[in-house]
């Protein structure tokens, strides 16, 4: 069984090790203010959603002389190449995953990005910009992309620029279920620009829209985070993902708790999720990919009789916390209804005994 480790105390992971994060959809009211002497208590997170990051020894050493680097294997076309050095952990690139497992290409930045808890002190800022480029043969591109390319284009070049702004905006105590740590909070803003070229002629390919580019470059083009760094951990101890309005979307933090079955909230089919499920009382309903407006939640028994209903407001990714302790042990169905009472989504709700 792979070892479950915290990535700390100058221990560099080996192939098969995994970094376990306890993850929750963040509606816990965590203090988002800046300044000194803040307290961030992550023990209040309740949803048992876990995500595990596996470390795999990288076989790609063509560009760099370093042989001691690994990558985060996050799946879903999101693997990050890392390197250990005297300066700390360094992000040196990523792995591009093609339409099938055989199409994997290491992409290196023109310079590394240092990930070090001591790289920023409270009140300081940093600015990083890295460039990368890689070539893709026509045959590894999605079929619809191939159809839109002129027949003369046998290979395309992807050139990207990734910009990372970090600002240390708060200092305080980070409280985890198993430990209390003094932490430096870093506000992180990332955005990436992508340009496409004909590898042979070097002419820009300008007729691809953003949707088509995302098929070739399946990574987020922008992201906003709060990262909490401590001296005890080499990578970030906790991360809060936020949207453009500064509202929390999710929290993950390092944990020694064994992994349980995860709920993939990024799946294209996951626009109506109940978790934890089964439950004996409190559960959260996650609603996404629906237009802003007024909706309802309704519970039915197995013969279709409506037992409960209440209205909700949906705006973007919405999490509703409910206590279903009034229901006897058994199996039910919970539905999302529009303002006219039409059922949009239904999922099973299982109530268990304490």
Secondary structure, DSSP 8 states (H G I E B T S, - for coil): ---EE-SBTT----TT-EEEEEEEES-S------EEEEEEEGGG----EEEEEEEEE----SS-S---EEEEE-STT-EEEEEEETTEEEEEEEEEE-SSTT-EEEEEEEEEEEE-TTS--TT-EEEEEEEEEEEEEGGGS-HHHHHHS-TT--EEEEEEEEEEEEEEEEEEEEE-SS-EEEEEEEEEEEEEEEEEEETTT--B-----HHHHHHHS-S-SEEEEEEEE-TTBSS-SEEEEE-TTS-EEEEEEE--S-------TTSTT-SEEEESSSBSSEEEEEE-SS-SEEEEEEEE-TT--EEEEEEEEE-SSEEEEEE-TTS-SEEEEEEEE-TTS-EEEEEEEEE---
